[in-house]
Amino acid sequence: MSYISIDIDIDEILCEMSSKEKQKLVDDLYGDGYIPTKLVVGDVFSSDFDEACEKLKGNSWRLTNEEEEFILNISKRF
C-alpha cells in the first residue's frame, strides 16, 4: 500500500475560501463544541463584564435565590 503526503498550509486553504465558506466552517466547528477562548469584536477583546458573564454560565446552582433573581431581572431588560 502506498501513501502520499502533501504539506498544505492552512492559510492557503483559508485564503481560497469565500466568506460564506469560512462562516460555515466556523459554524460547524462551534457546533462540534469548539469555542473561542476569547471573543474578539473588531480588534478589541471581550470586556471583563463579558468574561464575568461567561463564569455565570452553568453555575446558577451556586447562586442564592436572591442573586439569581437579581440577574434574571437585569437580563429581562434586554
N, C-alpha and C positions, 0 to 999 in steps of 0.2 A: 504494500500500500504506500503510495507516495503522498507527501504533504507539500503544500505551498504556503509560504509565509510572506505576507505582504505588510509592510510597515506604512500605515497611513496615519497622519497627524489629525487629531480630532478637529483642529482649526480648519483644515482643508475641507472637511465634511460640512462643518457649520457654515463656512463661507459660501458654500454652494446651495445651502438650503434657503428657501423663501421664508419670510416672516411667519407665514401661516404654518409651514412645516416645523419651524422652530417652536412655535407656540404649542403645536400638537405634541412635540417631543417633551416639552416641559410639563404639559398637562398629563401625559402618560407617566412620566417619572413621578409626579406628585401623586397620581392615582395608585402607583405601586408603593407608595409610602416614603418616597424621598422628599424631604422638605428642606428649604434653605435654613442654614444656621442663623443667618441674619437677613432680614428683608432689606432691600435697597430700593429707595424711591428716588429716582434721578441719581444723583451722586451722594445722597445723604443716607446714612444708615438709620435704621429704625431707632426711635427715641427710647429713653428709659421707661416712659409710660407704656409703650408697646411691649417692651420686654417684661414689665411688671404684669401686664395683662396676660401674656403667654404663661407666666408662672401660675396664674389662677386656674388655667385650663386643667380639668381633671382633679382639682384639689378642693372642690366645693365641700366635700365631706369634712375637711379640716376647719371650715369656717363656722362661726357661731350663726345661729338663726338671724341675729341682728345684722351681722356682716353680710350675709348672703342677701338679705332683703335690701340692704343699702345698695349693694352692687346692682341688683336687679332693677331697682328704681332708677338708678343712673342710666342703665342701658335702655330702659323704656323710652327715654327722651330721644333716642336716636332711632 
